[in-house]
Amino acid sequence: MKHVVLFSGGAASSYVAYLVKQEVDASDIVLLHTPTLSECEDSEKFRLKVSRYLKIPMTVWGRGEDIWDCIDRNSAIPGQFMPFCTQQLKQKMKEEYYKYLKSIGEDFTEYVGFGIDEWQRVQKASARAESKGRKIRFPLIEHKMKSEDTKIIIQEDWGIELPSAYKTLKHNNCIPCFKGGKGYFYDVYKNYPEAFQKAKEKEKEVGYTIFKDISLEELEKQFVKDKRWEEMQIKLEDFIPCDCWN
């Protein structure tokens, strides 16, 4: 029996791996990382430090594409209602790995890093697992923990610095994540200007916009002109929960 932790390399999935290790032998744990190659630059350093701390090697299974390659291949911009980035870079890669496990006769349980404050994501993941007859667990839920709780433990108890994305964002997913709202994109515009500019260019290349009512180019003009964006501090309150794991 393999215990597969969906290991994005964020704080929540890292702590889930720790909780699973308290129950089973480390040799039976798989830290499954399906790379998007689109996170903040110190994400890989963080993943390696966590893997070393837990004494569990990472298993990497991916397409070898980043979010921009994915956009080019699909000739479209992903979003809340068309999250092909998650489906192709994360979900499909995960399913391919599970097929591999089955091919070698390994049964498995899936572990996901959603906390007690993420019931919408838990319900979706549970329904998907049930439809496939798959065992799934949410250790943070079982321990009544929020995703935010894990950040404190990793920094203060483990002594591992979190990825720099957490300084302004609540997740360590792709930058930008195209399922974010306008407030989220203000954060990207302010803190990751190169990623914002590239997203703006992709809108022009593909001929689609992320938001129905405004392009990123037009939104940028609002950011520059209207200082209330800074005052509102919207951040991720308008972030759409997706199937990428923390």
N, C-alpha and C positions, 0 to 999 in steps of 0.2 A: 504493500500500500504506500503510495506516494502522497505527500501533503504539499500541494502546490500553492504557494503564496504568490499572488499577482503583485509583483514587485516593480512598481513604477520607479522607485527610488525617492519617493516622497516620504514624509515623516510617518504618516499613518501606516503605509504598507511595511515600512521598516519595523515599526513596533509590533505589528501583527506577526511578523516573522519571529520576533523575540517571544511573543506569547505562545506561538505554536511550538517553539523549541522547549518550552517549559513542560509540554505534554508528550512529545514524541522524540525519538532519536534524530539527531541532526542529519544523519546519513539518509533519512527518509524524507527530508524537506527539500523542495525545489524552489529556489528563488527565481521565478520565471519573469524575465524582463523582456518585454516586446518593445524595442526602441523606436522612437519617433525622430530621434536625432535633431530635435527642435526645441529642447529645453534650455534653461540658462546654462552658461558655460561651465559652471562648477558642479553640475548635477552628477556627472560620471565620477568625479572625485568623491562625492558624498556616498554614492552607491558602493564604491570600492571600500570605503572606510566602514560602512555598515556591514558589508559582507565579511570583512576581516574581523570586526568586533564580534559578530555572531559565530564566526568560524564556519560559515556556510557559503560555498561558492555560488556565484550567479550562473544561471542558465539563460543565454541570450538567444532569442528566436524572433527574427524580424525580416522585413522586406529589403532593408538596406536603403530605404527612402526617408527623406524628411518631409515636412508638411508641404513645402513648396513643390517638391517632386510629385507629391500626391495631387496637388491642385493642377499641375501641368498635365498629368496623365489623365485626369478626369475632365479637364477643360471646364472646370466649375469651381465655385467658392463654397466650401462646406459651411454648415450653420446648424441652427437648432433643429430645423426640419429636414436637413439633408446632411447628417453627420457621417459622411463617407470616410472622413479621416479616421475617426474612431473605429469604424467598422473594418477598414482595410489595414490600418497600421497596428491596431490593438486586437480587436475581436477575432478577425480572421487568422492572425498569427497564433493567438491562443488556441483556437480550435485545431489548427494544424499540429500544434505540439501535443494536444490531447489525442489526436489520431495516432501520433507516434507512440504515445504511451500505450494505447490500446493494441497497437501492432506488436508490441513486445510483451503483451499480457499483463500490463500494470494497471491496477485499479487506482483511483485517486480521489481525493477530496480537495475542493477548491476553497481558498481562503481570501477574503476581500477586505480591504481596509476602510470600510465605511463605518462612521461613528453613529452615536445615538441621535445626532442632529441631522442625519442624512437619510431619513426614512424613505424619501422618494426614490433614491438610488438603490436602497436595500430592496425595496419592493420589486423594482425592475429586474435586478440581478437575481432575486429569488425566483421570479416567474420564469426567467430564461432558463435557469438551472433545472427547475421542475419540468419544463417542457422537454428537456433533454435527458431527464432521468438521472440528473447529476447531483452529487452531494456537495453542498456549499455551506460555509460557515462564515460568521462575521464576529471575530474575537473581540473587537472593540465594543460591539453591542453587548456581548456576553459579559464584559467587564464594566458595562455602563460608562464607557468613556467617549468623549468627543474627540474628533480628529485633532483639535487644537491642543488637547492634553498631551498628546504624544510629542509635540515639539519641545515642551518644557523638559520632559524626561530625557530626550535624546541629547539636548544641549547641556543640561545640568548634571544628569546622572552618568550619561555615556561619555560626555566631554567631546561630542562630535558637533562641529559647526554645521548648521543647516544650509541648504542651497541658498544662494543670494536672492532668488526669486521671492522667498518668504519675507523679505524685508518690506516688500510693497504688495505682494499678492498672497492669497490664501492657499494657493495650490502650486505644485511644481510640474504642471503639464506643459504643453507646447506654448511657446511665446511667438505670436499671439495664439490664443485659443479662439477659434472662430465661432464658438458658442457663447462668447461673452457679449454683454450688452454695451451700450455707449459709455457708461461709467467705467467699465473695465477697459475699454479701448482708450479712454483718457489716461488711465494708468499706464498702458503700453506706450502711448504717445509721449508721455512725460519721462518714463524710466527706461524704455527700450525703443528709442526713436528709429533705429535701423530696421527693426522688425515692423514698426508701424509704416514706415515708408515703403517697405517691400510689399506689405499687404495692400497698400494704396496702389502700387504699381500693378499688382496682380488683378485688382478689380478692373483696371483699364484693359489689361491684356485679355482677360477672360470675357469681359463684357457683362459681368454680374456684380452686384454690390452685396455686402453683408447685410445691410439694413435696407428695408424696402423704401423708406422715405428719404434716405440721404446716403451719399457716397462718403467714403473716408476723406476724400479731398475736401468736400464741403464741411464735413464734421471737424476737420482740422482747423478750418477758418473759425468755427465757433470756439474751439479750444483756445485759440490765440486771442480772439476778440472778447470773449465773455469770461471774466475772472471767477464767476460763480462756480465753474467746474472745479476749481481748486478748493473753494469753500465747502462745496457739497460733500466732497470725499465719498463719492458713491461706491467706489471700489467694486467688490464682488457681490453686493446685494442684488445686482442685476445679472449675475452669472447663472447660466442655465445648467443645472446638474446634468452630467452626461455619464457615459459608461467608461470613461477613463478613470482609473483608480488612483487614489492618493499615494 
